Amino acid sequence: MHSDDVNPTDATVNSTADAAAETEVSAAIAGVGAIPATPAAHAVPPAANRRMVRAQGQSNGVHKQREVSAPVPAASGGAARDGAHREGAMRFDETGKVSLDHIYTQPDPHAYFSTLRRLDYVIPQLARPFFSQLIEERRARLRRPPTVLDVGCSYGVNAALLRCGLTMDDMYDRYGERDGEAPDRAVLLARDRELVQARQSRATPRFVGLDSSRPAVSYARAAGFLDDAVCADLEERDPTEAERTVLAGADFVVSTGCIGYVTERTIDRIASASERSDRPWMAHFVLRMFSFDPFTEVLDALGYDTVHVEGVFPQRRFASAQEQQQVLDTLAAVGVDPRGLESDGWLYARLHVSRPRHAPARRTARAGHPADSLIGRPG
Ligand SMILES: C[S@@+](CC[C@H](N)C(=O)[O-])C[C@H]1O[C@@H](n2cnc3c(N)ncnc32)[C@H](O)[C@@H]1O
């Protein structure tokens, strides 16, 4: 990082714990080739996340959190501990996962975070140091703050974590009930805007989002988490010219919890919005039940190499025993061994990082920069 590039988006980077985490992240990103979780890795349960952490570690291939305040006992059958069952009959999508569509389209993030808190949804937190690391690499090469496009940005979740240094626990507290009452949207927005302004500096990356939920995108824009956004379902159609312009501005495309809702069609349309010489890097956290092969193929045709980062990442608890069984069935159908992972009550994701193969020299700001060692080649 340049000395003048103090990045408010990752205020944790100088702490001892985070220095260690950064090293681990670098090592993980540098790993080439998919390494399936070993049986030994299965023995390590994901840390409970009632207190989110500022650093993460890896043990036997399972990326987990450190500094967890108190372990949360797994609910029987691996189901969520409360809440989800009280919501009445659950609906499931065709992959076997519980349908959470109703919480993606509320005017503010209260229902989203209240529901996901009960499921210990943790993946944006675990993704943060990886995204931060790659943002810093892009910054070093471009010699300017990069533009980050979050696919399936929802209420601006990854942008909030990255630009404001928030944790998922912060998010759960921010949007939780006050004295038993749902918070007021205007109050939430005013507080978010204040936070974004307080954390903004010349070094802050630009954050743009893509999501099919207009209420979520509107909130993220109004709060200031996102500098620009595309509200569209690019599974269904090509981007308009205006949308293409926003997408083409991306230097780095990220996602958590979105692949599966979107397929390689959306990713193809995003990458194709840019000239071949100017395509963005990508980092997607993807549930193990979804094969990344079709994405790798599409991206390969567009000139990308894809690295499958070693290890697995806990995403959330199953919402019910029924959801768990359905997902286990899906995993069996696609030949993924769930033992010690999904069979123990959590959904797990993998990280896939894709970068253009033949980037022109002008994109390589400083040949021989230490960041090269993370990715093995200029890009
Ligand atoms: C599980 S949420 C993940 C949100 C956020 N990335 C996170 O990790 O907290 C999935 C998001 O994908 C969005 N989504 C679903 N289908 C989509 C599509 N076809 N195009 C864009 N976004 C979509 C939903 O609206 C929702 O915001």
PDBQT file of the ligand as one rigid body, heavy atoms in Angstrom, charges set to zero:
ROOT
HETATM    1  C1  LIG A 401     -28.333 -13.795  -0.216  1.00  0.00    +0.000 C 
HETATM    2  S1  LIG A 401     -28.527 -12.179  -0.842  1.00  0.00    +0.000 S 
HETATM    3  C2  LIG A 401     -26.802 -11.684  -0.730  1.00  0.00    +0.000 C 
HETATM    4  C3  LIG A 401     -26.665 -10.218  -0.476  1.00  0.00    +0.000 C 
HETATM    5  C4  LIG A 401     -25.248  -9.766  -0.086  1.00  0.00    +0.000 C 
HETATM    6  N1  LIG A 401     -24.324  -9.993  -1.169  1.00  0.00    +0.000 N 
HETATM    7  C5  LIG A 401     -24.781 -10.445   1.176  1.00  0.00    +0.000 C 
HETATM    8  O1  LIG A 401     -23.918 -11.328   1.102  1.00  0.00    +0.000 OA
HETATM    9  O2  LIG A 401     -25.297 -10.103   2.240  1.00  0.00    +0.000 OA
HETATM   10  C6  LIG A 401     -28.767 -12.423  -2.578  1.00  0.00    +0.000 C 
HETATM   11  C7  LIG A 401     -28.986 -11.129  -3.358  1.00  0.00    +0.000 C 
HETATM   12  O3  LIG A 401     -29.041 -11.461  -4.740  1.00  0.00    +0.000 OA
HETATM   13  C8  LIG A 401     -30.028 -10.646  -5.341  1.00  0.00    +0.000 C 
HETATM   14  N2  LIG A 401     -30.466 -11.275  -6.589  1.00  0.00    +0.000 N 
HETATM   15  C9  LIG A 401     -31.248 -12.359  -6.755  1.00  0.00    +0.000 A 
HETATM   16  N3  LIG A 401     -31.419 -12.617  -8.057  1.00  0.00    +0.000 NA
HETATM   17  C10 LIG A 401     -30.689 -11.679  -8.738  1.00  0.00    +0.000 A 
HETATM   18  C11 LIG A 401     -30.456 -11.407 -10.117  1.00  0.00    +0.000 A 
HETATM   19  N4  LIG A 401     -30.996 -12.150 -11.078  1.00  0.00    +0.000 N 
HETATM   20  N5  LIG A 401     -29.665 -10.362 -10.438  1.00  0.00    +0.000 NA
HETATM   21  C12 LIG A 401     -29.112  -9.572  -9.483  1.00  0.00    +0.000 A 
HETATM   22  N6  LIG A 401     -29.312  -9.787  -8.151  1.00  0.00    +0.000 NA
HETATM   23  C13 LIG A 401     -30.087 -10.814  -7.797  1.00  0.00    +0.000 A 
HETATM   24  C14 LIG A 401     -31.119 -10.559  -4.303  1.00  0.00    +0.000 C 
HETATM   25  O4  LIG A 401     -31.990  -9.467  -4.533  1.00  0.00    +0.000 OA
HETATM   26  C15 LIG A 401     -30.290 -10.423  -3.026  1.00  0.00    +0.000 C 
HETATM   27  O5  LIG A 401     -30.041  -9.064  -2.742  1.00  0.00    +0.000 OA
ENDROOT
TORSDOF 0
